[in-house]
Amino acid sequence: MKPDRRFFVALALLGGLLALTLCAAGGLVVASLDPTQRAQLLVLVGDRLPLVFMVWALVLALAVPPLRVLHGWLFGAPARLAEAAHAVVETGAAPLVTDQGSAETRELARAIAGLASQRDSLRAGIDEQVRAGSRRLEHERGRLAALMSELAQSVVVCNLDGCILLYNRRARLQFRALSDAPDGLGGSELLGLGRSIYPVLDRPLVEHALDTVRSRMRGGDEHPGAQFVTATRGGQLLRVQMAPVPAADDGPQTDLAGFVLVFDNITREYEEDSARDRQLLDFDETCRATLAGMQGALDQLVRTGDDMSTRGRLVALVRDGIAALDGRLRALSDTALRSVKTRWPLEDMRGADLVAAAVRRVAVPRMQAEQVDAALWLRVDSFALLQAVEWLARRLADEYEVRVLALSLQAEPGGAQASLDLIWQGRSMSTDTVMSWQMEAMNSGDDRTPLSIRDVVERHGGQFGVERERASHRTRFRFLLPLAGAPAQAPAASRVTGRPEFYDFDLFRTGDPARALAERPLSELTYTVFDTETTGLDPSGGDEIIQIGATRIVNGRLLRSESFEQCVDPQRPVPAASTAVHGLRAEDLRGQPLIDAVLPAFHAFARDTVLVAHNAAFDMRFLELKQARAGVRFEQPVLDTLLLSALVQPGQASHRLEDIAGRFGIAVSGRHTALGDALVTAEIFQKLLPLLAARGIHTLGDALAASRNTYHARIAY
């Protein structure tokens, strides 16, 4: 706690009063003596005046403890009460201490607590009315967010500045694949609320697409949009579709509030197409050369007459050409077959839905469902499987005059597979016929495909066969297909009540990006709140970072899902005293990435944000000593919750992380893990913002200047 000048003033006044009392007493004694006695007294006391000073100093020293207690009683307790009252007013969550100070101070604290309780009750009533008024809007927004989060496409919504205000889970996975960071570290530095889309997409491409959208909107296009293909820094190809987010209904028709981007990674598709194109070009060149050689051989064959040796050589040349063409054609056919086999992915599908789709699809012969277990879920390529069922049904109708078919779906013993049976009554078929049907391509009429029944079965890792029931004269084709676990059915309400952390529509309302960072309000800034765990407390003496954890605050919201947490191999022992604090041992860290790889990833995660830490001088010193080695520089502003707490609550005795959290009613979990401490620090920082505003500290520049003037700003590492 910063020393209070009032205490030293009181101590000085007490010393002066004591000295004045001694002087007055001495003066009265001297005044009552005659000149002879005064001379004798001066002789007696003259050499003993230092003893008088020592007595004065001793009395003053003995008065310090009771004076300190009196000072705390008169000034300290009211000052702490005032700080706590301010915290209650601004945050509504800080507890009041009602058992310190004088009786009057304690009574005042209880009165303030009562008023705060009444205020909280009134505020709760008002908040409930506001929630009731906005519940429908939040319900719709939550429904939209839940819908977006479950889409199979990668969707990102931005405002006109390119600031990301919504993304879904698929986009998070997509951007993780686009990241250049080491495995386990990537993705979060590219995608996050409040981040810019332009590190991924070139700004000119996006602006050109926006111009295209506006032009189509002016032309009255019902579905204005744009599409482009771009390459990422890692060399991957993205197909991007853009759709507009219109502004308010009362604005011009071409006004936009933002845009929606749908991403599709076409790198593999492009590579496959390129390989196929190269194969076709190679085949074309080979065919031309082979056919030219064969044509020349045939021409010579006509002219050779009866020269048998020459004829034999030419015939062999033609045969070799035909064999080469056959090999090329087989290679092309195999490539096409592999593409067709994997065109449709294996997906979870309810078995009853698959049977119903087959019944609707097969018109001749007539098909009906029989003994279908509605609880079964299959893992199937539904397109290829329905194609196989339809092809078998047509063959049975054409060659065996079957007019009625039944489909049955039952679980097999063991619980790993299900049997899909295609059943008919009448003439059966031989095993050889079944084997030949399995191998044939499933061509029917104008429908052409290189796939066979065996290909479809192998695609599913299943089996196919025929079974005969002699007693009932029924025969069945049986497909053994893999089962999928039935998805858990979450209550509908749970999907819309919680507001997902990966969207914030309030970011449509952006501040002035051209305004200097120091002049921007604290409430408008984006923060990266971080913490480090280290091998010790001496960064300049060789101690190393062993863990970095961070989270983000965007638009006043703590985004727990957008976090960074990574251990670091320090390549040195971890002292037992440090392990006792954070629990990390050298063997736990062996094999983790080095600081050279982790620090650039964290630097990218914190890009374009203000850094926040508790006792930031300690953590920043470690980063500064390693940034040259890692090839990065942390040049963004830094705010310290230790200094900010001392600024808004100077009367508190402690500004340790746990003590500040306790004063604000924040639960501390994961203490002395980098991410756990970063999350607690972020919650504390959110509580400090309104207290700073109450003291007239509104901008980043205000906060930095005020922090530098605090008592604790003298700490250095």
C-alpha positions in Angstrom: 0.0 0.0 0.0 1.3 3.5 -0.8 2.4 5.4 2.4 -0.2 8.0 3.4 1.3 11.5 3.8 -1.4 12.3 6.4 0.3 9.8 8.8 3.7 11.6 8.6 2.0 15.0 9.0 0.3 13.8 12.1 3.6 12.3 13.4 5.4 15.6 12.7 2.7 17.5 14.5 2.9 15.2 17.5 6.7 15.6 17.6 6.3 19.4 17.3 3.7 19.5 20.1 5.9 17.3 22.3 8.9 19.6 21.7 6.8 22.7 22.3 5.6 21.2 25.6 9.1 20.5 26.8 10.2 24.0 25.8 7.2 25.5 27.6 7.9 23.5 30.7 11.6 24.4 30.7 10.7 28.1 30.2 8.3 28.1 33.2 11.0 26.4 35.4 13.6 29.0 34.3 11.2 31.9 34.9 10.6 30.8 38.5 14.4 30.9 39.4 16.6 33.8 40.5 19.8 34.5 38.5 22.0 32.5 40.7 19.8 29.4 40.5 19.5 29.9 36.7 23.3 29.8 36.4 23.5 26.7 38.5 20.7 25.0 36.4 22.5 25.9 33.2 25.7 24.3 34.5 23.7 21.2 35.5 21.6 20.8 32.3 24.0 22.2 29.6 25.9 19.0 29.0 22.8 16.9 29.4 20.6 18.5 26.6 21.2 15.4 24.3 19.5 13.3 26.9 16.5 15.5 26.6 16.5 15.1 22.8 16.8 11.3 23.2 13.8 11.2 25.6 11.8 13.3 23.1 12.7 10.8 20.3 11.9 7.8 22.5 8.5 9.1 23.4 7.9 9.9 19.7 8.9 6.4 18.7 6.6 4.9 21.3 3.8 7.0 20.0 4.1 5.6 16.4 2.2 2.3 16.9 -0.8 3.8 18.6 -0.7 6.7 16.2 -0.8 4.2 13.3 -3.7 2.4 14.8 -5.5 5.7 15.3 -4.7 6.7 11.7 -6.2 3.4 10.4 -9.2 3.9 12.6 -9.8 7.5 11.6 -8.6 7.5 8.0 -7.7 4.0 6.7 -11.1 2.3 7.4 -13.2 5.1 5.9 -10.8 5.3 2.8 -11.2 1.5 2.2 -14.9 1.9 2.8 -15.1 4.6 0.2 -13.1 2.5 -2.4 -15.4 -0.5 -1.7 -18.4 1.7 -2.1 -17.2 3.1 -5.4 -16.6 -0.5 -6.5 -20.2 -1.4 -5.5 -21.5 1.5 -7.4 -19.6 0.8 -10.6 -19.4 -3.0 -10.7 -22.3 -4.1 -8.4 -20.3 -7.2 -7.3 -17.7 -6.1 -4.8 -18.4 -7.1 -1.2 -18.5 -4.5 1.6 -16.4 -4.9 4.8 -18.6 -3.9 7.7 -16.4 -4.8 10.7 -13.5 -2.3 10.4 -13.1 1.2 11.8 -15.0 3.1 14.5 -18.6 2.3 15.4 -19.8 5.1 13.3 -17.7 3.8 10.3 -19.1 0.3 10.8 -22.6 1.7 11.0 -22.0 3.7 7.8 -20.7 0.6 6.0 -23.9 -1.3 7.0 -26.1 1.6 5.8 -24.2 1.6 2.4 -24.6 -2.2 2.2 -28.3 -1.8 2.8 -28.6 0.9 0.1 -26.6 -1.2 -2.3 -28.9 -4.1 -1.6 -32.0 -2.0 -2.3 -30.3 -0.7 -5.5 -29.5 -4.2 -6.6 -33.1 -5.2 -6.0 -34.4 -2.3 -8.1 -31.8 -2.9 -10.8 -32.8 -6.6 -10.9 -36.4 -5.6 -11.5 -35.4 -3.2 -14.2 -33.1 -5.8 -15.8 -35.9 -8.3 -15.8 -38.1 -5.9 -17.6 -35.4 -5.2 -20.1 -34.8 -8.9 -20.6 -38.4 -9.5 -21.1 -38.6 -6.8 -23.7 -35.5 -8.1 -25.6 -36.0 -11.8 -25.1 -37.6 -12.3 -28.5 -34.8 -10.5 -30.3 -32.1 -12.4 -28.4 -34.0 -15.6 -29.2 -33.9 -14.9 -32.9 -30.3 -13.8 -32.8 -29.4 -17.0 -30.8 -31.3 -19.1 -33.2 -29.4 -17.6 -36.1 -26.1 -18.1 -34.3 -27.0 -21.7 -33.5 -28.0 -22.3 -37.1 -24.8 -20.7 -38.4 -22.7 -22.8 -36.0 -24.1 -26.1 -37.4 -23.7 -25.3 -41.1 -21.3 -27.6 -43.0 -19.9 -24.7 -44.9 -17.3 -22.3 -43.5 -19.1 -19.0 -42.9 -17.6 -15.7 -41.8 -19.5 -12.4 -41.4 -17.7 -9.1 -41.5 -18.6 -5.5 -41.3 -17.4 -3.1 -44.0 -14.1 -2.6 -42.3 -13.3 -6.3 -42.7 -13.7 -6.8 -38.9 -15.0 -10.4 -38.1 -18.2 -10.3 -36.2 -19.4 -13.9 -36.7 -17.9 -17.3 -37.6 -19.0 -20.9 -37.2 -17.3 -24.0 -36.0 -16.5 -25.2 -39.5 -14.7 -21.9 -40.2 -12.6 -22.3 -37.1 -11.5 -25.7 -38.4 -10.9 -24.4 -41.9 -8.7 -21.5 -40.6 -6.8 -23.8 -38.4 -5.8 -25.7 -41.6 -4.8 -22.5 -43.2 -2.5 -21.4 -40.4 1.3 -21.4 -40.9 1.9 -21.9 -37.2 3.1 -25.3 -35.8 0.6 -28.0 -35.1 -1.6 -27.2 -32.1 -0.8 -23.5 -32.2 -2.5 -22.3 -35.4 -5.9 -20.9 -36.4 -6.6 -18.6 -33.5 -4.3 -15.9 -34.8 -6.3 -15.8 -38.1 -9.9 -16.1 -36.9 -11.6 -14.3 -34.0 -14.1 -11.7 -33.1 -12.8 -8.3 -33.9 -9.9 -9.6 -36.0 -9.5 -8.5 -39.6 -10.2 -10.8 -42.5 -7.4 -9.2 -44.5 -4.5 -11.3 -43.2 -6.3 -14.2 -45.0 -7.9 -12.3 -48.0 -6.3 -9.5 -50.0 -8.1 -6.3 -49.4 -8.3 -5.4 -53.2 -10.1 -8.7 -53.9 -12.7 -8.1 -51.2 -13.2 -4.5 -52.3 -13.6 -5.6 -55.9 -16.2 -8.2 -54.8 -18.0 -5.6 -52.8 -18.1 -3.3 -55.9 -19.6 -6.2 -57.9 -22.2 -6.8 -55.2 -23.3 -3.1 -55.1 -23.4 -3.0 -58.9 -25.7 -6.0 -59.0 -27.9 -4.5 -56.2 -28.3 -1.3 -58.3 -29.2 -3.4 -61.3 -32.1 -5.0 -59.3 -30.5 -8.5 -59.0 -32.6 -10.5 -56.6 -29.6 -12.5 -55.4 -26.6 -10.2 -55.6 -23.3 -11.9 -54.8 -19.8 -12.4 -56.0 -17.3 -15.2 -56.2 -13.5 -15.4 -56.5 -10.7 -17.8 -56.0 -7.6 -16.8 -54.0 -4.4 -18.4 -52.7 -3.3 -18.2 -49.1 0.2 -17.5 -47.9 0.6 -21.3 -47.3 -0.3 -22.0 -50.9 -3.8 -23.3 -50.4 -6.6 -22.3 -52.8 -9.9 -20.9 -51.4 -13.1 -20.5 -53.3 -14.9 -17.5 -51.7 -18.5 -16.6 -52.2 -19.7 -13.2 -51.0 -23.3 -12.2 -50.1 -24.3 -8.7 -48.8 -25.6 -7.8 -45.4 -28.0 -4.9 -46.1 -28.0 -1.8 -43.9 -31.2 -0.4 -42.3 -34.4 -0.6 -44.4 -34.7 3.2 -44.5 -31.4 3.7 -46.2 -30.5 3.6 -49.9 -30.9 0.2 -51.6 -27.2 -0.2 -52.1 -26.2 0.6 -48.5 -24.4 -2.3 -46.8 -23.7 -3.0 -43.2 -21.3 -5.8 -44.0 -20.9 -9.0 -46.0 -21.0 -12.8 -45.6 -18.2 -15.0 -46.8 -18.5 -18.7 -47.5 -15.2 -20.5 -47.8 -14.4 -23.7 -49.6 -10.9 -25.1 -49.7 -10.5 -26.3 -53.2 -6.8 -27.2 -52.9 -7.3 -30.9 -53.1 -9.9 -30.5 -55.8 -7.6 -28.4 -57.8 -4.7 -30.8 -57.4 -6.9 -33.7 -58.5 -8.2 -31.8 -61.5 -4.6 -30.7 -62.4 -3.4 -34.3 -62.1 -6.3 -35.5 -64.2 -5.6 -32.8 -66.8 -2.0 -33.8 -66.9 -2.9 -37.4 -67.3 -5.3 -36.5 -70.1 -2.7 -34.4 -71.9 -0.1 -37.2 -71.4 -2.6 -39.7 -72.8 -3.4 -37.5 -75.7 0.3 -37.1 -76.6 0.9 -40.8 -76.1 -2.1 -41.7 -78.2 -1.0 -39.4 -81.0 2.5 -40.8 -81.0 1.3 -44.4 -80.7 -1.3 -44.1 -83.4 1.2 -42.4 -85.7 3.6 -45.3 -85.1 0.9 -47.8 -85.7 -0.2 -46.0 -88.9 3.3 -46.0 -90.2 3.7 -49.7 -89.3 0.4 -50.5 -91.2 1.6 -48.6 -94.2 4.8 -50.5 -94.3 3.0 -53.7 -93.7 1.0 -53.1 -96.9 4.2 -52.5 -98.9 6.3 -55.4 -97.5 4.7 -58.1 -99.6 5.9 -61.5 -98.6 8.8 -60.5 -96.4 7.8 -62.5 -93.3 10.5 -61.2 -90.9 9.5 -57.5 -91.7 5.8 -58.4 -91.3 6.4 -60.0 -88.0 8.4 -57.0 -86.7 5.6 -54.6 -87.9 2.9 -56.7 -86.3 4.8 -56.8 -83.0 5.0 -53.0 -83.2 1.3 -52.7 -83.7 0.7 -55.1 -80.8 3.0 -53.0 -78.5 1.1 -49.8 -79.5 -2.2 -51.4 -78.7 -0.9 -52.7 -75.3 0.4 -49.2 -74.5 -3.0 -47.6 -75.3 -4.7 -50.3 -73.2 -2.5 -49.5 -70.3 -3.1 -45.8 -70.5 -6.9 -46.4 -70.8 -6.8 -48.6 -67.7 -4.9 -46.0 -65.8 -7.5 -43.3 -66.7 -10.3 -45.7 -65.9 -8.8 -46.4 -62.4 -8.4 -42.7 -61.7 -12.0 -42.0 -62.7 -13.2 -44.9 -60.6 -11.4 -43.7 -57.5 -12.9 -40.3 -58.0 -16.4 -41.7 -58.3 -16.0 -43.9 -55.3 -15.1 -41.0 -52.9 -17.3 -38.3 -54.5 -20.0 -38.6 -51.8 -18.7 -38.8 -48.2 -19.8 -41.4 -45.7 -22.3 -39.6 -43.5 -24.6 -40.6 -40.6 -28.1 -41.3 -41.8 -31.2 -42.7 -40.1 -31.8 -46.2 -41.5 -35.6 -45.6 -41.8 -34.9 -42.5 -44.0 -32.6 -44.5 -46.3 -35.3 -47.2 -46.7 -38.0 -44.5 -47.4 -35.7 -42.9 -50.0 -35.2 -46.2 -51.8 -39.0 -46.9 -51.8 -39.7 -43.5 -53.3 -36.9 -43.8 -55.9 -37.7 -47.3 -57.2 -40.9 -47.2 -59.4 -40.6 -50.6 -61.2 -40.8 -53.1 -59.7 -43.0 -51.9 -56.8 -41.1 -51.7 -53.6 -42.3 -51.7 -50.0 -40.7 -51.5 -46.5 -40.7 -54.5 -44.3 -39.3 -54.9 -40.8 -37.4 -51.6 -40.5 -35.7 -50.9 -37.2 -36.4 -47.1 -36.8 -33.7 -46.7 -34.1 -30.8 -47.7 -36.4 -28.3 -45.1 -37.7 -26.1 -46.0 -40.6 -22.7 -44.6 -41.7 -23.3 -44.7 -45.5 -22.7 -43.1 -48.9 -26.4 -42.7 -49.5 -26.1 -41.7 -53.2 -24.0 -44.8 -54.2 -26.1 -47.2 -52.0 -29.4 -46.0 -53.4 -27.9 -46.3 -56.9 -27.0 -49.9 -56.1 -30.4 -50.8 -54.8 -32.1 -49.2 -57.8 -29.8 -51.1 -60.2 -30.5 -54.4 -58.6 -34.2 -53.8 -58.6 -34.2 -53.0 -62.4 -32.1 -56.1 -63.2 -34.5 -58.3 -61.2 -37.5 -56.8 -63.0 -35.9 -57.1 -66.4 -34.4 -60.6 -66.2 -36.4 -62.4 -63.5 -39.8 -60.6 -64.0 -40.0 -59.6 -60.4 -42.9 -57.3 -59.8 -42.8 -56.7 -56.0 -39.7 -56.1 -53.8 -39.4 -55.6 -50.1 -36.7 -53.8 -48.1 -35.7 -54.9 -44.6 -33.3 -53.2 -42.2 -32.2 -55.0 -39.0 -29.2 -54.8 -36.6 -26.7 -57.7 -36.8 -25.5 -59.5 -33.7 -22.5 -57.7 -32.2 -23.8 -54.2 -32.7 -21.3 -53.0 -35.3 -23.3 -53.6 -38.5 -26.8 -53.7 -39.9 -28.3 -55.9 -42.7 -30.1 -54.1 -45.5 -32.1 -56.9 -47.4 -33.6 -56.6 -50.8 -36.2 -59.4 -50.8 -38.3 -61.0 -53.6 -40.4 -64.1 -54.0 -40.0 -66.4 -57.0 -37.2 -67.7 -59.1 -33.8 -67.6 -57.5 -30.4 -67.2 -59.1 -27.1 -69.1 -59.1 -24.0 -68.1 -57.2 -22.2 -67.5 -60.5 -24.9 -65.0 -61.6 -24.6 -63.2 -58.3 -20.8 -63.0 -58.7 -21.1 -61.6 -62.2 -23.7 -59.0 -61.1 -21.3 -57.8 -58.4 -18.5 -57.2 -60.9 -20.6 -55.4 -63.6 -20.7 -51.6 -63.8 -24.1 -50.3 -62.7 -25.1 -48.9 -66.1 -28.8 -48.6 -66.8 -30.3 -46.8 -69.8 -28.8 -43.4 -70.1 -27.3 -43.6 -66.6 -23.6 -44.5 -66.9 -21.2 -45.1 -64.0 -18.0 -47.1 -63.6 -19.0 -48.3 -60.1 -20.0 -51.8 -59.4 -21.8 -53.4 -56.5 -18.5 -54.6 -55.2 -17.1 -51.1 -55.3 -20.0 -49.8 -53.2 -19.6 -52.6 -50.7 -15.9 -52.0 -50.4 -16.5 -48.3 -50.0 -18.5 -49.1 -46.8 -16.2 -51.8 -45.5 -19.2 -54.2 -45.7 -20.3 -57.4 -47.4 -22.7 -58.5 -50.1 -24.3 -61.9 -50.7 -27.5 -63.8 -51.5 -29.6 -65.9 -49.2 -32.4 -68.3 -50.1 -35.4 -69.3 -47.9 -36.5 -72.6 -49.4 -39.6 -72.9 -47.3 -41.1 -69.5 -48.3 -39.5 -69.4 -51.7 -38.0 -66.1 -50.9 -34.6 -64.8 -51.9 -32.7 -61.8 -50.6 -29.7 -59.7 -51.5 -28.1 -58.7 -48.2 -25.9 -55.7 -47.7 -23.9 -55.6 -44.4 -23.4 -51.9 -43.6 -21.6 -50.1 -40.7 -23.7 -48.6 -37.9 -23.3 -45.1 -36.6 -24.1 -44.0 -33.1 -27.4 -42.1 -32.8 -26.8 -38.4 -32.2 -27.7 -37.0 -28.8 -30.9 -35.0 -29.0 -30.3 -31.8 -27.1 -33.4 -29.9 -25.9 -34.4 -27.3 -28.4 -34.3 -24.5 -25.8 -30.7 -25.2 -25.0 -29.6 -24.3 -28.5 -30.8 -20.8 -28.3 -30.6 -19.7 -24.7 -26.8 -19.4 -24.5 -25.2 -16.7 -26.7 -22.3 -18.4 -28.5 -18.9 -16.7 -28.1 -18.1 -16.8 -31.8 -20.4 -14.0 -32.8 -21.1 -10.4 -31.8 -23.5 -8.4 -33.9 -22.6 -5.2 -31.9 -19.4 -5.1 -34.0 -21.5 -3.8 -36.9 -21.2 -0.5 -35.0 -17.5 0.3 -35.3 -15.6 3.3 -34.0 -13.4 5.5 -36.1 -10.5 3.4 -37.3 -8.4 6.4 -38.2 -8.4 7.8 -34.6 -5.1 7.4 -32.8 -5.1 4.4 -30.6 -4.3 6.5 -27.5 -7.4 8.6 -28.1 -9.8 5.7 -28.4 -12.1 4.8 -25.5 -11.1 1.8 -23.4 -14.5 0.2 -24.1 -13.8 0.2 -27.9 -10.5 -1.6 -27.8 -9.6 -5.2 -28.3 -7.4 -6.8 -25.6 -5.2 -9.8 -25.4 -4.9 -10.7 -21.7 -2.0 -13.1 -21.1 0.2 -14.7 -18.4 3.4 -16.7 -18.4 4.8 -19.4 -16.2 8.6 -19.5 -15.9 11.5 -21.5 -14.4 12.1 -18.7 -12.0 11.9 -15.0 -11.2 15.1 -13.7 -12.9 14.6 -13.2 -16.6 18.0 -11.6 -17.0 19.7 -14.3 -15.1 18.8 -17.2 -17.4 15.2 -18.1 -16.4 13.0 -19.2 -19.2 9.3 -19.2 -20.2 7.7 -22.6 -19.9 4.0 -21.8 -20.6 2.1 -18.9 -22.2 -1.7 -18.6 -21.9 -3.9 -15.8 -23.2 -7.5 -15.0 -23.9 -9.3 -12.1 -25.7 -11.7 -9.3 -24.7 -13.7 -7.9 -27.7 -16.4 -5.3 -27.4 -16.3 -5.7 -23.6 -16.9 -9.5 -23.8 -14.5 -12.1 -22.5 -14.1 -14.7 -25.2 -13.1 -17.8 -23.4 -13.3 -19.9 -26.6 -10.7 -17.7 -28.3 -7.7 -18.7 -26.2 -4.1 -19.5 -26.5 -2.3 -22.0 -24.3 1.0 -23.7 -25.0 3.8 -25.2 -23.0 7.4 -24.5 -24.0 10.5 -26.6 -23.7 13.0 -24.4 -21.8 15.9 -26.7 -22.6 17.1 -26.4 -19.0 16.1 -27.8 -15.6 13.0 -26.5 -13.7 13.9 -25.8 -10.1 11.8 -27.7 -7.5 10.7 -24.4 -6.0 9.2 -23.3 -9.3 7.5 -26.7 -9.8 5.9 -26.3 -6.4 4.2 -23.2 -7.7 2.9 -24.2 -11.1 3.3 -28.0 -11.1 5.3 -28.2 -14.3 8.4 -30.4 -14.4 11.2 -30.6 -16.9 10.0 -34.1 -18.1 6.5 -32.6 -18.7 8.0 -30.0 -21.0 10.4 -32.2 -22.9 9.4 -32.4 -26.6 7.2 -29.3 -26.5 7.8 -26.6 -29.1 10.7 -24.2 -28.4 10.2 -20.5 -27.7 11.3 -19.8 -31.3 8.1 -21.4 -32.5 5.7 -20.4 -29.7 6.5 -16.7 -29.5 5.7 -15.9 -33.2 2.4 -17.8 -32.8 1.5 -15.8 -29.7 2.6 -12.6 -31.5 0.2 -13.4 -34.3 -2.6 -14.2 -31.8 -2.1 -10.8 -30.1 -1.8 -8.8 -33.3 -3.7 -5.5 -33.4 -4.7 -5.7 -29.7 -3.7 -4.0 -26.4 -1.8 -6.4 -24.1 -3.0 -6.8 -20.6 -1.3 -8.7 -17.8 -1.0 -8.6 -14.0 2.4 -7.3 -13.0 3.1 -6.9 -16.7 6.7 -5.7 -16.2 7.6 -9.3 -15.2 6.0 -11.0 -18.2 7.0 -8.3 -20.7 10.7 -8.6 -19.6 10.7 -12.3 -20.5 9.1 -11.5 -23.9 11.5 -8.7 -24.7 14.5 -10.9 -24.0 13.2 -13.6 -26.4 11.7 -11.5 -29.2 14.9 -10.9 -31.2 15.7 -14.6 -31.2 12.1 -15.4 -32.4 12.1 -12.6 -35.0 9.2 -10.7 -33.6 8.6 -7.4 -31.7 5.9 -6.7 -29.2 5.3 -3.0 -29.9 1.6 -2.7 -28.8 0.6 -0.8 -25.7 0.5 -2.7 -22.4 -1.9 -2.3 -19.5 -1.1 -3.7 -16.0 -4.0 -4.7 -13.7 -1.7 -4.4 -10.7 -1.1 -0.7 -11.5 -4.8 -0.1 -12.4 -5.9 -1.7 -9.2 -3.5 0.5 -7.2 -4.9 3.5 -9.2 -8.6 3.0 -8.4 -8.2 1.5 -4.9 -5.0 3.1 -3.4 -6.2 2.4 0.1 -6.1 -1.3 -0.2 -3.2 -3.1 1.5 -2.6 -5.7 -1.2 -3.0 -5.8 -4.9 -2.1 -9.5 -5.4 -4.2 -11.2 -8.0 -6.1 -13.3 -5.5 -6.8 -10.4 -3.2 -8.2 -8.2 -6.1 -10.3 -11.1 -7.3 -11.7 -11.6 -3.7 -12.6 -7.9 -3.5 -14.5 -8.1 -6.8 -16.2 -11.4 -5.9 -14.4 -13.3 -8.8 -13.9 -17.0 -8.3 -10.2 -18.0 -8.8 -9.7 -21.4 -10.6 -6.6 -22.7 -12.4 -4.3 -20.5 -10.3 -0.7 -20.6 -11.5 -1.5 -22.0 -14.8 -0.9 -19.5 -17.6 -4.4 -19.6 -19.1 -6.1 -19.9 -15.7 -4.3 -16.7 -14.4 -5.0 -15.0 -17.8 -8.8 -15.6 -17.4 -8.8 -14.3 -13.8 -6.9 -11.3 -14.9 -9.3 -10.7 -17.8 -12.3 -10.8 -15.4 -10.5 -8.3 -13.0 -9.8 -6.0 -16.0 -13.5 -6.0 -16.9 -14.3 -4.9 -13.3 -11.7 -2.2 -13.4 -12.9 -0.5 -16.5 -16.0 1.2 -14.9 -13.9 2.2 -11.9 -11.4 3.9 -14.2 -14.3 5.7 -16.0 -15.5 6.9 -12.6 -12.1 8.5 -12.1 -12.2 10.3 -15.4 -10.0 7.7 -17.1 -11.7 7.0 -20.4 -9.1 6.5 -23.1 -6.1 4.3 -23.5 -3.8 7.3 -23.3 -5.5 8.3 -20.0 -4.9 4.8 -18.6 -1.3 4.6 -19.6 -0.5 8.1 -18.2 -2.2 7.4 -14.9 -0.5 4.0 -14.6 2.9 5.5 -14.9 2.2 7.8 -12.0 1.3 5.0 -9.5 3.6 4.0 -6.7 3.9 0.4 -8.0 5.1 1.6 -11.4 8.7 1.7 -10.0 8.9 -2.1 -10.1 11.5 -3.3 -12.7 12.9 -6.7 -13.7 
